[in-house]
Amino acid sequence: MGPGQGGDGGARGAVTAAIDERGVLTEWSDGARRLLGYRGDEVVGRAVGELLVEGSPLSERPPYLRSWSGRVVLRHRDGHAVTGDLIARRRITAEGTDWLLVWSAPRGPVPLEPVIPAEWSFEQAPCILAVFDSDLRYVHANVQEERAVGLTREQLYGLRATEAVPGPASELIEREMRCVLESGERRSTEVHLRVAGEGHAHAWAIELAPLRDPDGTVRGVCFAALDSTEQYEARRRLSLLTEAGTRIGTELDMTRTAEQLAELLVPRLADAVCVDLLAGITGGGDPDADPDAGPVVLHRAAVRSVLPDAPEFADGPGAEVVLPESSRPAEWLTAPAPAGYRNGDPDLARWEEQNPAEAARMRAAGVHSVLVVPLRARGAALGTALLLRHRAPDPFTADDLRLAQELADRAAVSVDNARRYTRERETVLTLQRNLLPHQLPQPTAVEAASAYLPASGYAEMGGDWFDVIPLSGARVGLVIGDVVGHGLKASAGMGRLRTAVRTLADIDLPPDELLTHLDDLVLRMLEETSTGTITTTRFEGIGATCLYAVYDPVSRRLTAARAGHVPPLLRRPDGTVDTLELPAGPPLGVGGLPFESVETELAEGTDLFLYTDGLVARRAGGFDAKLGDLRAALARPADGLQAACDAAIAAVLPQRHDDDVAVLLARTRTLPADRVATWDVPHEPGAVAQARKDAMEQLAAWELEELSFVVELVVSELVTNAVRHGSPPVRLRLILDRGLLCEVSDTSGTAPYMKRARAYDEGGRGLLLVAQLAQRWGTRYDRNGKTIWAEVELPRAPRANG
């Protein structure tokens, strides 16, 4: 725009100009030239203050002001003063912001008789207008009001709103008008009302204002109404979308997500809704919907209606719906967009032919409009949502289709997230169950029962585990642990730790030493994770907790140690329940701190209850209260060990819990004294023969003479090794358990080992022979030395003839 031509001052006679934020003139209209005598090229680029006779009222304008007005005196080109009113308005242009200046010359008084009578504006206003007196009766009404209520102004005169248009909306308006009369303040409201000549209700924005006389007394109410249906529908759609963000997908559960979608749609968008999901995805499987590849099986996940029991649908929630090949509903699954139908549409008629039972139900309910929305996420079909209208008179509109599609898209993403979670959860749960014992061994030392409960709902799986490990000398190892964290990594970490515990227990390490080795293993796993050499397992936080206990049924002694794990509970034979006090020890993965074992003698029939902290942690009432409930449950008699285990869990664990729980309950047994024989062996070569003789006599007492050859050789070799290479005292022990155990102990810490003897060597074949003849053999160490043991298989009982 060139100098002297203002965009807002092009009209002939208009006196306008423009200045930038610095007060420099940027535009100059032809009217401004005629007023002050300056051409545009003479003033554009100059400060506006140069044209002011008495200072510059525009020089002190705060940046937050949007407008300014006032009387100014300007200097004409010939020097005389020009007085008038100046209006300045801030405006936004393509180049930024500036100020538009409009000159208003002094004018005469406003004429008493207006050129355009005010009554015209009342009668011809584009909105509904009416005036009510102090009794809330019609005094005036414009043409729009007459059309809305279907009455002339003469018919309306003297009526109340509730008499002209009876109904709740008029009652609300009348209450609001009474408030205006009493308070003298304006009121606003919104009503839904079907006006004369319209087939459906509209939303109306109502504005009410008091009408006062010259003394200020309220004499009536001015009523104005504007059709706000479009704005109302926009707000309704926005409200639904906003609510969908907080109500849909709050749980990682496909069925619950479908229910949430149906609850949101009815009755605000539809009178009835059913949501069907592909049956294959409900268990976490991949979606596969091909209407041309054969029948499609759907799972009816949710049904909702404004009518009781949803009579519009033949199948209720949980039912399987089989769609024939190439049927219309099967094609809806893969449709790219929602589709709306009215009665008589060919596609709807085709569907009714293929589904006569459901079509009859819909006709009986008066369904007149149908909307089918495919549920798709990440390019895959997951199901469909079927929306019906029978109570709402209006059919589904294009805006309804778009709204339903957006809501369905949100629900579909949540359904797919739940499907993926279900698949991962099942994978983790399968892995965890495969890593846990499928069936607990039942050694002579204890009777055992167990339970594993994964976290409920959409909580992730944890790393809890337990185990029962048969050990040498008829002893048994009891272990329970918890890997910190959740998910597949925690389960994989649990598997590694359980394998490590079994390996360390197999070499008969005492509990404190086993936990020390296990602590080193967790530290190495953490180091491997941090360096990136192994990425399959990552322990969060401090690593894991573990408790390991060894019970000996011969001595009835329990040796236990724990690494940050909750201490076990003991139920004595008399029914009292106590906590087995054990030094806490650091959790696995801390490193550098010792573990300490505690040895306790237990009466036969004592129950040892091992559990993970998920059983009592984060429960209402606190840890101590729940521990008290657990003790009380254990103290109650139960019909069997597994029943006692289940009852203890039920007493403290709620139906929904956010952490997995592992429990191991072991009842101690004692090996009878007549099944154990012990001899002190002199530390001299001649004692070997006496040891063999003692062993043979004991076999005869147990009626196991057929094992004489093997046992005699094993005893001879083990005692000979102890006499030759060990330190006194030497002790021989035979234990009759599920196998025959031969043990020889001495105080030496020297470890025996097998070696290959040469053809002419006189020795070196003893342990090789023992390994060949015995079912198992090994060495264990304690604070008094070592024990070499071998287990010989008992002869099978003869089969009965017949």
C-alpha positions in Angstrom: 0.0 0.0 0.0 1.6 3.2 -1.2 1.8 6.4 0.8 -1.4 8.3 0.9 -3.6 5.2 0.5 -4.9 3.7 3.7 -6.6 0.3 3.6 -9.3 1.4 6.0 -9.5 4.9 4.7 -10.5 4.1 1.1 -14.1 5.3 1.5 -14.6 8.8 0.2 -14.7 11.3 3.1 -13.3 8.9 5.7 -10.4 10.5 7.6 -8.0 7.7 8.6 -4.4 7.1 9.1 -2.1 4.4 10.7 0.9 4.5 12.9 3.3 1.7 14.0 4.2 0.9 17.6 6.8 3.7 17.5 4.2 6.3 16.6 5.5 6.7 13.0 2.8 7.2 10.3 2.5 4.3 7.9 -0.8 5.1 6.1 -2.5 8.3 5.1 -6.0 8.4 3.5 -7.4 10.8 1.0 -9.8 12.1 3.7 -6.8 12.9 5.9 -5.2 14.9 3.0 -8.4 16.9 2.6 -8.6 17.5 6.4 -5.0 18.6 7.0 -3.7 19.5 3.5 -0.8 17.1 3.5 -0.2 14.6 0.7 0.7 11.0 1.8 4.3 11.2 0.6 4.8 14.3 2.8 3.8 12.7 6.1 4.3 8.9 5.8 7.5 8.1 7.7 7.1 11.1 10.1 6.2 10.9 13.7 2.5 11.6 14.3 3.4 13.9 17.2 4.7 16.4 14.6 1.1 17.0 13.5 -0.2 17.6 17.0 -0.5 21.1 18.3 -0.8 20.3 22.0 1.5 17.3 22.8 0.9 13.8 21.9 -1.7 11.8 23.8 -0.7 8.8 21.8 2.9 8.9 23.1 2.0 7.4 26.5 -0.1 4.3 25.5 0.5 1.2 27.6 1.2 -1.9 25.4 -1.7 -3.8 26.9 -4.3 -1.2 25.7 -6.4 -2.3 22.8 -8.0 1.2 22.1 -7.8 4.9 22.9 -10.0 7.9 22.3 -9.9 11.6 23.1 -10.0 15.1 21.8 -6.9 16.4 20.0 -5.8 19.6 18.1 -4.0 19.0 14.8 -1.9 21.4 12.8 -3.1 22.1 9.2 -0.5 22.4 6.4 -1.2 26.1 6.3 -0.7 26.4 10.1 -4.2 26.8 11.5 -5.5 24.4 14.2 -8.1 21.7 13.5 -10.0 20.3 16.6 -11.8 17.0 16.7 -12.1 13.5 18.3 -9.5 10.9 17.6 -10.2 7.2 18.0 -7.1 4.8 18.0 -7.6 1.0 17.7 -4.8 -1.6 17.9 -5.0 -4.0 15.0 -3.1 -7.1 13.7 -1.8 -7.0 10.2 0.3 -9.4 8.1 3.4 -7.4 9.1 2.6 -7.3 12.8 0.6 -4.9 15.0 -0.1 -1.2 14.4 -2.7 1.4 15.3 -5.6 2.6 13.1 -6.5 6.3 13.7 -10.0 7.5 12.8 -10.9 11.2 12.9 -14.3 12.2 14.1 -15.3 15.8 13.4 -17.7 17.6 15.9 -21.3 16.9 14.9 -24.6 18.2 16.0 -27.0 16.7 18.6 -28.6 13.3 17.9 -32.1 13.9 16.3 -35.1 13.2 18.5 -36.7 11.2 15.8 -34.3 8.4 14.6 -34.0 7.7 11.0 -34.7 4.0 11.7 -37.3 3.4 14.5 -36.2 1.1 17.3 -39.5 -0.9 16.9 -38.2 -2.2 13.6 -35.3 -3.9 15.3 -37.6 -5.5 17.9 -40.0 -6.8 15.3 -37.4 -7.9 12.7 -34.6 -9.2 15.0 -33.0 -12.5 13.9 -33.7 -14.0 17.4 -36.8 -14.6 19.5 -37.7 -11.5 21.6 -40.5 -11.0 24.1 -41.4 -8.8 27.1 -43.1 -10.1 30.3 -44.6 -7.9 32.9 -44.1 -8.3 36.7 -46.7 -11.1 36.8 -44.6 -12.9 34.1 -47.3 -12.5 31.5 -46.7 -11.7 27.8 -46.7 -8.0 27.0 -44.9 -7.9 23.6 -43.5 -10.6 21.3 -41.8 -10.3 18.0 -42.5 -12.3 14.8 -39.8 -15.0 15.7 -41.6 -15.7 19.0 -44.9 -16.0 17.2 -43.5 -18.6 14.8 -41.8 -20.5 17.7 -44.9 -20.9 19.8 -47.4 -21.0 17.0 -49.5 -18.2 18.4 -50.1 -14.6 17.4 -49.1 -11.8 19.7 -52.8 -11.1 20.3 -53.2 -14.7 21.4 -50.0 -14.5 23.5 -50.9 -11.3 25.3 -51.6 -12.0 29.0 -50.5 -15.6 28.9 -47.6 -17.0 31.0 -44.8 -19.0 29.3 -46.0 -22.2 31.0 -49.5 -21.6 29.4 -48.2 -20.8 26.0 -45.8 -23.7 25.8 -46.4 -26.2 28.7 -43.5 -28.4 29.8 -40.4 -28.5 31.9 -38.5 -26.1 29.7 -41.1 -23.3 30.2 -41.2 -24.0 33.9 -37.4 -23.5 34.1 -37.6 -20.3 32.1 -40.3 -19.0 34.4 -38.3 -19.7 37.5 -35.4 -17.9 36.0 -37.5 -14.9 35.1 -38.8 -14.7 38.7 -35.2 -14.6 39.9 -34.6 -11.7 37.6 -37.6 -9.9 39.0 -36.4 -10.5 42.6 -32.7 -9.8 42.2 -32.8 -7.2 39.4 -29.8 -9.0 37.7 -29.5 -10.7 34.4 -29.8 -14.5 34.1 -28.8 -17.0 31.4 -29.9 -20.6 30.9 -30.2 -23.2 28.1 -33.2 -25.4 27.4 -34.2 -28.2 25.0 -37.5 -27.5 23.3 -39.3 -28.5 20.2 -41.0 -25.4 18.7 -44.0 -25.3 16.4 -43.3 -26.7 13.0 -40.2 -28.6 13.9 -39.8 -32.3 14.0 -37.2 -32.5 16.8 -36.1 -30.5 19.8 -33.6 -27.7 19.5 -31.2 -26.2 22.1 -32.0 -22.6 22.9 -29.7 -20.1 24.7 -31.9 -17.9 26.9 -31.0 -14.5 28.0 -33.1 -12.6 30.6 -32.7 -9.0 31.6 -34.7 -6.8 34.0 -36.7 -3.8 32.5 -36.7 -0.8 34.8 -38.7 2.4 34.9 -37.0 5.9 35.2 -37.0 5.4 39.0 -35.0 2.1 38.7 -37.9 -0.1 39.7 -38.0 -3.5 37.9 -41.3 -3.5 35.9 -40.8 -6.5 33.7 -38.4 -9.0 32.0 -36.9 -8.9 28.6 -36.7 -12.4 27.1 -34.3 -13.3 24.2 -33.7 -16.8 22.8 -31.3 -17.9 20.2 -31.1 -21.3 18.5 -27.9 -22.8 19.9 -28.3 -26.3 18.7 -25.1 -26.3 16.6 -23.1 -25.0 19.6 -24.8 -27.4 21.9 -24.0 -30.4 19.7 -20.4 -29.3 19.4 -20.1 -29.0 23.2 -21.8 -32.4 23.6 -19.4 -34.0 21.2 -16.4 -32.4 22.9 -17.8 -33.5 26.3 -18.1 -37.1 25.1 -14.6 -37.0 23.7 -13.2 -35.5 26.9 -15.0 -38.1 29.0 -13.8 -40.9 26.8 -10.3 -39.9 27.7 -10.9 -40.6 31.3 -13.4 -43.5 31.1 -12.4 -45.7 28.2 -9.3 -47.9 28.7 -8.8 -47.4 32.4 -8.1 -51.1 32.8 -6.0 -53.5 30.6 -9.1 -55.6 30.1 -10.7 -56.0 26.7 -14.2 -56.8 28.0 -14.2 -54.0 30.5 -13.0 -51.6 27.7 -15.9 -52.7 25.6 -18.3 -52.2 28.5 -16.9 -48.7 29.1 -17.5 -47.8 25.4 -21.1 -49.0 25.6 -21.7 -47.2 28.9 -20.5 -43.9 27.3 -22.6 -44.3 24.2 -25.9 -45.1 25.8 -28.0 -43.0 26.1 -26.0 -40.0 25.0 -25.4 -41.1 21.4 -27.5 -44.2 21.0 -30.4 -46.0 22.6 -28.8 -49.4 22.4 -25.2 -50.7 21.7 -23.5 -54.0 21.4 -19.8 -54.4 21.1 -18.4 -57.6 19.5 -14.7 -58.5 19.5 -12.9 -61.2 17.5 -12.9 -64.3 19.6 -9.3 -65.0 18.7 -8.0 -61.8 20.4 -9.7 -62.3 23.8 -6.9 -64.6 24.8 -4.2 -62.3 23.5 -4.0 -63.8 20.0 -3.4 -61.8 16.8 -6.4 -60.4 15.0 -7.4 -62.2 11.9 -10.6 -61.2 10.3 -11.1 -62.2 6.6 -14.8 -62.4 5.7 -14.0 -64.4 2.6 -11.8 -67.0 4.4 -14.7 -68.7 6.2 -17.0 -68.1 9.1 -15.9 -65.4 11.6 -16.4 -66.0 15.3 -17.1 -63.0 17.5 -17.2 -62.7 21.2 -20.1 -60.4 22.4 -18.1 -58.3 24.9 -20.8 -55.7 25.9 -24.5 -55.0 25.5 -26.3 -51.9 26.8 -29.7 -50.4 26.2 -32.1 -47.8 27.6 -34.6 -50.7 27.9 -34.3 -53.4 30.6 -32.5 -56.6 29.6 -31.5 -55.1 26.1 -34.3 -56.8 24.1 -32.9 -55.4 20.9 -30.2 -58.1 20.8 -30.7 -61.9 20.6 -27.3 -62.7 22.2 -26.1 -61.3 25.5 -22.6 -60.6 26.9 -20.2 -63.5 26.8 -22.0 -65.2 23.9 -20.2 -66.4 20.7 -21.6 -65.0 17.5 -20.7 -66.9 14.3 -20.9 -64.8 11.2 -21.3 -66.7 7.9 -18.7 -66.4 5.2 -19.1 -63.2 3.2 -22.1 -62.0 5.3 -22.7 -58.3 5.7 -21.7 -58.2 9.4 -18.5 -60.0 8.5 -17.8 -57.4 5.9 -18.4 -54.6 8.4 -15.3 -55.9 10.3 -13.0 -54.8 7.6 -14.9 -51.7 6.5 -12.6 -48.6 6.3 -15.2 -46.3 7.9 -18.5 -46.4 9.9 -21.8 -46.7 8.0 -25.2 -45.4 8.9 -28.5 -47.1 7.8 -32.2 -46.3 7.9 -35.1 -48.7 7.6 -35.4 -49.7 4.0 -31.7 -49.4 3.1 -30.6 -52.3 0.8 -27.6 -53.2 3.0 -29.7 -53.2 6.1 -32.3 -55.4 4.4 -29.6 -57.8 3.4 -28.4 -58.0 7.0 -32.0 -58.6 8.2 -32.3 -61.5 5.7 -29.2 -63.1 7.1 -30.1 -62.5 10.8 -33.9 -62.8 11.0 -34.0 -63.4 14.7 -32.1 -60.3 15.6 -33.9 -58.3 12.9 -37.2 -59.2 14.4 -36.1 -58.1 17.8 -35.0 -54.7 16.4 -38.3 -54.2 14.6 -40.2 -55.0 17.8 -38.1 -52.3 19.6 -38.9 -49.8 16.9 -35.3 -49.3 15.7 -35.3 -46.8 12.8 -31.6 -45.9 12.5 -28.5 -48.2 12.7 -24.8 -47.2 12.9 -22.0 -49.7 12.4 -18.6 -48.7 13.6 -15.5 -51.0 12.9 -13.0 -51.3 15.8 -9.6 -51.0 14.2 -6.2 -50.4 15.7 -2.8 -50.4 14.1 -4.3 -51.4 10.8 -6.0 -54.5 12.2 -9.7 -55.3 12.6 -10.6 -56.1 16.2 -14.4 -56.1 16.2 -17.4 -53.9 15.6 -19.8 -51.6 17.6 -23.5 -51.6 16.6 -25.4 -48.5 17.6 -29.2 -48.4 17.4 -31.8 -45.6 17.8 -35.5 -46.2 18.6 -36.4 -43.8 21.4 -34.5 -40.8 20.0 -36.5 -39.6 17.0 -33.6 -38.3 14.9 -31.5 -40.7 12.7 -27.8 -40.7 13.0 -26.1 -37.8 11.3 -22.8 -37.4 9.6 -21.5 -35.7 12.8 -22.7 -38.7 14.8 -20.7 -41.0 12.5 -17.6 -39.0 13.0 -18.0 -38.9 16.7 -18.8 -42.6 17.0 -15.7 -43.3 14.9 -13.4 -41.2 17.1 -14.8 -42.9 20.3 -14.4 -46.3 18.7 -10.9 -45.6 17.6 -10.0 -44.7 21.2 -11.6 -47.8 22.5 -9.9 -49.9 19.8 -6.5 -48.7 20.8 -7.3 -49.6 24.4 -8.6 -53.0 23.4 -5.4 -53.7 21.4 -3.3 -52.6 24.3 -5.2 -54.9 26.6 -4.8 -57.7 24.0 -1.0 -57.2 23.9 -0.9 -57.1 27.7 -3.0 -60.3 27.9 -0.6 -62.0 25.5 2.5 -60.9 27.5 0.8 -61.7 30.8 0.0 -65.2 29.6 3.5 -65.6 28.3 5.0 -64.5 31.6 2.5 -66.6 33.5 3.3 -69.7 31.4 7.0 -69.1 31.8 6.6 -68.6 35.6 4.6 -71.7 36.0 7.0 -73.7 34.0 9.9 -72.4 36.1 8.1 -73.3 39.4 7.8 -76.9 40.5 4.9 -78.7 38.7 4.6 -81.1 41.6 6.4 -80.8 44.9 8.6 -83.7 45.9 7.4 -85.4 49.1 10.6 -86.5 50.8 10.6 -88.4 54.1 11.7 -85.3 56.0 8.6 -83.2 55.4 5.1 -83.1 53.9 4.8 -80.1 51.7 2.0 -77.9 50.2 2.4 -74.8 48.1 0.5 -72.1 46.3 1.4 -69.5 43.7 -1.1 -66.6 43.0 -0.2 -64.2 40.2 -1.1 -60.6 40.5 -4.8 -60.0 39.6 -6.2 -57.7 37.0 -3.7 -55.8 34.9 -0.8 -55.8 37.4 2.3 -57.4 35.9 3.7 -60.7 36.9 6.4 -60.7 39.5 9.4 -62.9 40.3 8.2 -65.0 43.3 9.3 -68.6 43.5 9.6 -71.5 45.9 11.2 -75.0 45.9 11.6 -78.2 47.8 15.0 -79.8 47.2 15.9 -83.3 48.5 19.4 -83.4 50.0 21.7 -86.1 51.1 21.3 -87.7 54.5 17.5 -87.7 54.2 17.5 -84.0 54.6 15.5 -81.5 52.6 16.1 -77.9 51.5 13.2 -75.4 51.6 13.6 -72.2 49.6 11.4 -69.2 48.8 12.4 -66.0 47.1 11.2 -62.8 45.3 12.9 -61.0 42.5 12.3 -57.3 42.7 10.4 -55.9 39.7 7.6 -57.2 37.4 7.2 -58.6 34.0 9.0 -61.0 31.8 12.5 -59.9 33.0 11.6 -60.5 36.6 10.3 -64.0 35.7 13.5 -64.8 33.7 15.6 -63.6 36.6 13.6 -65.8 39.0 14.4 -68.8 36.7 18.1 -68.1 36.8 18.1 -67.7 40.6 16.0 -70.9 41.1 18.4 -72.8 39.0 21.4 -71.4 40.9 19.8 -72.3 44.2 19.3 -75.9 43.2 22.8 -76.2 41.9 24.3 -74.7 45.1 22.0 -76.9 47.2 23.1 -80.0 45.3 26.7 -79.5 46.6 25.3 -79.4 50.1 26.3 -75.8 51.0 24.9 -74.6 54.3 22.3 -71.8 54.1 24.6 -68.9 54.9 27.2 -70.0 52.3 24.5 -70.7 49.7 23.2 -67.1 50.1 26.7 -65.7 49.8 27.2 -67.5 46.5 23.8 -66.4 45.4 24.6 -62.8 46.3 27.7 -62.9 44.1 25.6 -64.3 41.3 23.1 -61.5 41.4 26.0 -58.9 41.5 27.4 -60.5 38.4 24.0 -60.4 36.7 23.7 -56.7 37.5 27.2 -56.0 36.2 26.4 -57.9 33.0 23.2 -55.9 32.5 25.0 -52.5 33.1 27.8 -53.3 30.6 25.3 -54.6 28.0 26.8 -58.1 27.6 23.6 -59.7 28.8 20.3 -58.0 28.2 17.8 -60.7 28.9 17.6 -60.1 32.6 17.6 -56.8 34.5 17.0 -56.7 38.2 15.4 -53.4 39.3 16.4 -51.7 42.5 18.3 -53.9 44.9 17.9 -57.3 43.2 16.0 -60.0 45.1 15.2 -61.5 48.5 15.6 -65.2 49.5 15.2 -67.5 52.4 16.9 -71.0 52.5 16.4 -73.6 55.2 17.7 -77.2 55.6 15.8 -79.6 57.8 17.3 -82.9 59.1 14.7 -85.5 60.1 17.3 -87.5 62.0 18.3 -84.7 64.4 15.0 -82.7 64.0 17.2 -79.6 63.5 16.4 -76.8 61.1 19.2 -74.5 59.8 18.0 -71.4 58.1 19.3 -68.0 56.8 17.6 -65.2 54.9 18.6 -62.4 52.6 16.2 -59.5 53.2 13.2 -61.9 53.1 10.3 -61.9 55.5 10.9 -64.4 58.3 8.9 -67.6 58.3 6.2 -68.6 60.8 6.2 -71.8 62.9 3.1 -73.6 64.0 3.9 -75.8 66.9 2.1 -79.1 67.4 0.1 -77.5 70.3 -1.3 -75.0 67.8 0.7 -71.9 68.9 2.2 -69.8 66.0 5.4 -67.9 66.3 7.8 -66.1 64.1 11.1 -67.9 63.5 13.5 -65.2 64.4 16.4 -65.1 61.9 19.0 -62.3 61.3 17.5 -60.3 58.4 20.7 -60.3 56.2 21.0 -57.9 53.2 18.9 -58.4 50.1 20.7 -60.2 47.2 22.6 -57.8 45.0 23.9 -55.6 47.8 27.2 -57.4 48.2 29.9 -57.2 50.9 27.7 -58.1 53.9 27.6 -61.4 55.6 24.6 -63.8 56.1 24.1 -65.7 59.3 22.5 -69.1 59.8 20.4 -70.0 62.8 19.8 -73.6 64.0 16.6 -74.6 65.7 15.3 -78.0 67.0 11.7 -78.6 65.9 9.2 -81.1 67.3 7.8 -83.6 64.9 4.7 -82.2 63.3 5.8 -78.6 63.3 4.5 -76.5 60.4 7.0 -74.2 58.7 5.2 -71.4 56.7 7.3 -69.6 54.2 5.8 -66.8 52.1 6.6 -63.7 50.0 5.8 -60.2 51.1 3.0 -59.9 48.5 0.8 -61.8 51.0 0.8 -59.1 53.7 2.4 -56.0 52.2 0.4 -52.9 51.4 -2.8 -54.2 53.0 -5.4 -52.2 54.9 -4.4 -52.1 58.5 -0.7 -52.4 58.0 1.8 -55.2 58.0 1.5 -56.0 61.7 -2.3 -56.3 61.6 -2.2 -58.6 58.6 0.6 -60.7 60.2 -1.7 -61.1 63.2 -4.5 -62.3 60.9 -2.1 -64.7 59.2 -1.0 -66.2 62.5 -4.6 -66.6 63.6 -5.5 -68.4 60.4 -2.5 -70.8 60.8 -3.5 -71.5 64.3 -6.9 -72.8 63.3 -7.1 -76.5 62.5 -7.5 -77.5 58.9 -8.4 -80.6 56.9 -4.9 -81.3 55.5 -1.8 -79.3 54.8 -3.0 -77.9 51.4 -6.3 -76.8 53.1 -4.3 -75.1 55.8 -2.2 -73.3 53.1 -5.3 -72.1 51.2 -7.1 -71.0 54.4 -4.1 -68.9 55.4 -4.0 -67.2 52.1 -7.7 -66.5 52.0 -7.6 -64.9 55.5 -5.3 -62.1 54.4 -5.2 -61.8 50.6 -8.0 -59.7 49.0 -9.6 -60.9 45.8 -7.7 -58.3 43.8 -4.1 -57.8 44.7 -1.3 -56.0 42.8 1.6 -58.3 43.6 2.1 -62.0 43.1 2.3 -64.3 46.1 4.2 -67.5 46.7 3.6 -69.7 49.7 5.3 -72.9 50.9 4.0 -74.9 53.9 6.1 -77.8 55.2 5.2 -80.1 58.1 8.2 -81.8 59.7 8.7 -85.5 60.1 11.2 -87.5 62.2 13.0 -90.5 60.9 12.5 -93.4 63.3 15.5 -94.3 65.4 15.4 -97.9 64.2 16.1 -96.7 60.6 19.4 -95.1 61.5 22.6 -96.9 62.6 25.8 -95.1 63.6 29.2 -96.4 64.5 32.5 -94.8 65.6 35.3 -96.2 63.5 38.9 -96.3 65.0 41.4 -94.5 62.9 43.4 -97.6 61.9 43.4 -99.9 58.8 42.1 -102.9 60.8 38.9 -101.1 61.5 37.7 -101.4 58.0 36.8 -105.1 58.4 34.8 -104.4 61.6 32.9 -101.6 59.7 32.0 -104.0 57.0 30.8 -106.6 59.6 28.7 -104.0 61.4 27.1 -102.9 58.1 26.2 -106.5 57.1 24.6 -107.1 60.5 22.5 -104.0 60.1 21.4 -105.1 56.6 20.3 -108.4 58.1 18.3 -106.6 60.7 16.6 -104.6 58.0 16.1 -107.7 55.8 18.2 -106.2 53.0 20.7 -109.0 52.6 20.5 -108.8 48.8 22.3 -105.4 49.0 25.2 -107.0 50.9 27.6 -107.1 48.0 27.1 -103.5 47.0 26.9 -102.1 50.5 29.9 -104.0 51.7 32.0 -102.7 48.8 30.8 -99.1 49.3 31.4 -99.2 53.1 34.8 -100.7 52.6 35.9 -98.0 50.1 34.5 -95.0 52.0 35.9 -96.1 55.4 39.3 -96.9 53.8 39.5 -93.4 52.3 38.6 -91.8 55.6 41.2 -93.9 57.5 43.9 -93.3 55.0 43.3 -89.7 54.0 41.1 -88.2 56.7 41.4 -87.1 60.3 39.8 -88.8 63.4 37.2 -89.1 64.6 35.7 -91.2 61.8 32.0 -92.2 61.9 30.0 -94.6 59.8 26.2 -94.1 59.5 23.5 -96.0 57.6 20.1 -94.5 57.0 17.2 -96.5 55.7 15.1 -94.0 53.7 13.7 -94.4 50.2 17.2 -95.6 49.4 20.0 -96.9 51.6 22.3 -94.1 52.6 25.9 -94.9 53.5 27.8 -92.0 55.1 31.3 -91.8 56.4 32.4 -88.6 58.3 35.8 -87.3 59.4 37.2 -84.0 60.5 39.4 -83.4 57.4 38.5 -80.8 54.9 40.3 -82.6 52.0 38.0 -83.2 49.1 37.9 -86.6 47.5 37.8 -86.9 43.8 37.7 -89.7 41.2 40.7 -90.3 39.0 41.6 -92.7 36.2 43.9 -95.4 37.5 46.6 -97.0 35.3 46.7 -100.7 34.6 49.3 -101.5 37.3 48.2 -99.0 40.0 47.3 -100.6 43.3 44.8 -97.9 44.2 42.7 -95.0 42.8 39.7 -97.1 41.8 37.6 -96.8 45.0 35.4 -93.7 44.2 35.1 -94.9 40.6 33.6 -98.2 41.9 31.3 -96.3 44.4 30.1 -94.1 41.6 29.3 -97.1 39.4 27.5 -99.1 42.1 25.6 -96.3 43.9 22.6 -94.4 42.6 24.1 -91.1 43.8 27.1 -90.1 45.7 28.7 -86.8 46.9 30.4 -84.8 49.6 29.1 -82.2 52.0 30.9 -80.0 54.5 30.1 -78.6 57.8 32.0 -76.9 60.6 33.2 -80.3 61.9 34.7 -81.5 58.7 33.2 -83.5 55.7 30.9 -86.4 55.0 31.2 -88.6 52.0 27.9 -90.3 51.2 26.5 -92.8 48.7 22.9 -93.8 48.1 22.1 -97.4 47.1 18.8 -98.1 45.4 16.5 -100.4 47.4 15.4 -103.6 45.8 11.9 -103.4 44.2 9.1 -105.3 45.9 8.2 -108.5 44.0 5.2 -108.3 41.8 2.2 -110.3 42.8 1.5 -113.3 40.6 -1.6 -113.3 38.5 
